[in-house]
Amino acid sequence: MFLEKSELKTVGLDEIINKIINNDDAIVTDIIAESIDVMKGYLFQYFDTVAIFNATTTDRNLTVLKHLKGIVLFEIYARRTKQINEMAKLRYDEAMLWLEKVSSGKIKPDLPPKLIDSDGDGIPDSEVPFMKLGSRKTYTNGW
């Protein structure tokens, strides 16, 4: 799996997480799988999500890993406690903002591109065009 429960120790919250989940690793595994699915929903349009989330150890994109940890920690707190940790909420908000910007085309991270079959031979050979959507700022005229 792209992220293991043991990697959440790096955030320094292992004792708190174990108390929240009551040492039930299945809860964390489910939350990680759900969070990866959420991220795939934002990234699938332009990026090869299978390659991104099948990567292991040093091949993983550190930005994706950072934001996945933020989402997972928030979901752990949200699932088991009534009081949300402010730092977990901040990291979650940052991760969701990043995902929204990537999905809308405002940010293009260094991730494996999604390939399409442009010549019809059954072999994907060109990248999905990356479109940055938006418009120019409207200026009011004084005349």
Disulfide bonds with the S-S distance in Angstrom:
none
